[in-house]
Amino acid sequence: MTDITFTELPPNPAPIDVVKAFLKDWEIGFVPAFDSWLHPDCLWTNAGQPDCRGKAEISALLDEYLRVSNMPYGRVDLLTVATVDNKVLTERIDNLYGDGPETHALPIMGIFEVEGGLITRYSDYCDPTPFKPK
């Protein structure tokens, strides 16, 4: 059995470091990364999907994404990052993959708000067409 190792941060990390750790940990899997880095009352806004607040709603939407896509992992190419106070704006390419050969590379603009080392708001803006049920 392989031990799962998440990105470790010092106490009171800067918001940009929390966001980078969250995105890096997608390589372990979306579900454990979301569980580890999102605040229990986090608001998740994802283009083309209903807003979700709290871990139960977020988990339900994430489960639906996994059912449709069968891509539980990601690797992020971070192109640009800007921060103001506790807000982190990202321009990135999300490379989504699973155990098979199929992958998706999506250009995304996202904004994160961080409090106490956890993400309290996570909003992504992209073309959601690849994730619409067929």
Secondary structure, DSSP 8 states (H G I E B T S, - for coil): ----------SS--HHHHHHHHHHGGGT-HHHHHHHHEEEEEEEEETTS--EESHHHHHHHHHHHHHHH---EEEEEEEEEEEETTEEEEEEEEEEE-SSS-EEEEEEEEEEEEETTEEEEEEEES--GGGS--
